[in-house]
Amino acid sequence: MPETRALQRGTLVHPDHGDVRARPYEARRALLLDLFQEYDVQPPIQAVPMTDDPDVAMTWYQQLREQGVEGIVCKPATSVYRAGRTWKKVRHADTVDAEIVGYTGLAARLRALVVRLPGDRIALTQTPKAPLAAQVSAYLVASGPSRSARTRAGRRTEPRGRARRSRFSPERPGTPW
């Protein structure tokens, strides 16, 4: 994997031009593509496709999903490199109706939701983004103290505020809750 790391850094530290972070994305990409050509870089290492045509981007977004591509990344061609994410990732989203049956963390500070999916499968969500967490937390706080629950193994979960784990535990054998 060292080759991959070196090529990723190639957009920032170029062998002839040094640190190129202050250059626009399109200039950094052009330098990287020049390096790929100069060193005859072949798949599986390759530059990701790029376009500035919205119609082409939409075609990729719609058609490449079948090949396992989860979405597209959008960034201004004139943007300089900045630490952290300065670009937008547009992903495909699959929606599923689910029932919230519990949560982890405190009602006012959610860490995750415990949901019942179709087929009665219980799952733990990712940490909700701030707007959704605030909306759900407001409902949970207004609904009053949570009840204790027991796992299939008989382990009790504590009411809100006492335990650091889940309020309502997934009912799956072998879970640590």
N, C-alpha and C positions, 0 to 999 in steps of 0.2 A: 503493500500500500504506500510506500514512500513516494513512488512515482506520482500517485494521485495527489498527495499533499503538495509535492513540488509544483505540479501543474496548476493546482488551485492558487498557490502563491504566485504563480506566473502572471496573474492579472494584477498583482500588487508590486512585486519586486521583479523587474525585468533584468536579464543579464547585461543588456547594453544601456538601458535607460534608468535603471535603479528603481526607486520607489515611485510608482505611478498612481498612487491613490488620489492625488489632486487632479488627475486627468478625468475627463468625462468617461462614462461607461463605454460609449461607442469607441473611444480611442483605446481604452484598456483592452476591450474585446479584439480590436484590430491587431494590437500587439500580440495578444495570445494566439490568434489565428495565424499570424506570421510565424510564430514559434512552432506551431503544429506543422505548418508546411515545411519550414526549415529542417525540422528534425523528423519529418515523415511519420508523424504520430498517426497510428491506426487504431480502429476499434479493437478492444472495447473502450479505450480512452478516446473520447471525441468531444467536440464542442456541442453544446445543446443548440438546437435550431433557434433562430431569432428572426423576428420580423417587426417592421414598424407599420404594417398594414393591418388594420383592425379586422378586415374580412378574413385574412389568412389566419390570424390569431383565433378567431371564432371557429373557423374550420378545424384547426388543430384541437381546440377545446372540445368540440363535438365528436370528432372522429377518432382521436387518439385514446379515448377512454377505454375502448375495447382492447387496446394493447397494454392496459394497466397504467397509463399515464393519469395521475390523479388531478391534474389541472395545469394551469399556466402561471407564469410569474410575470408581473408587469413592473417595469421601472423606467423612469425617464432616461432617454439615451444621453442626455446632457448631465446626468447626475454624477457627482464625484463620489468616491468611496467614503463611507462613514461607518464606524463601528455600529453594530446592531442592525436591525432590519429596517431598511429604508425603502423597501419595495413591497408590493402587494402580491400575495399568492391567491389566485382564484381557483378554488377546488370544486369538484363535483360534490354534491351533497345527496346522500340517500336519507330520506326521512322515514321514520317508523313511529307509529303510535305506541306510547309506553305510559305506564302508570307509575307515578312516583310513590314508592312504598317506604322510603327512608332516606337518610342522609348521613354523611360523616362530618365531623367538626361540630361547631355550635350552630344553632338555628340562625343566628345573626351573622355567622361567618362560615359559610358552607365550604367544605373541601371537595365534596362530591355528592352526587345523588345516587341512591339505590333505586333502580327502576325494574319493573316487571315488563318484559318484552312479550310479544306474541309467542304462544306456546308455553307460557308461564315460566320462561327463563328469566332468572334474576341476574342483573349486571350492575356494575359500578361505572358511573360516567367519569369522564375527565373533569377536572376542576372547571366549573362553569365560568364563563367570562363575566366581568363585573355587572353589566346590565341585567343578565339573566339571574345571576346570584342575588342581586338586590331585589329583584321581583319575587323570586322564590322565598328568600329570607323573610321578606315582609309578610308573606302568607304564613310561613312557619311560626314566626314570632307571634303573630295575631292568633294563631290556632292554639296557643298555650303550651304548657310543658309536654314534652314527649313521653310516651309510655315506654316502660322497659319491654324488651323482647328477648326471646331465647332462640338460639341457633338450633339446628337439628341435633347437634351434639349435647344440647341442654345448657350451654353456656349462656349466662344472662348478660345482656347489654344494659348499661346504666342509663337512667334518665338524663336528659339534656343537662350539660354543665358539669357532670361528674366524670364521665368517661372521655377519653380522647379518641376512641374508635367509633364505630358506627352506632347510631341510635337504633336502627332496625337492621339486623344483619341479614345478608343474603342467606337463603336457606339451601346452601349447597354443602354436601359432605366435604370435609377436608379444608374448609376455609378457616383462616386463623381468627375469624371474628366469632 
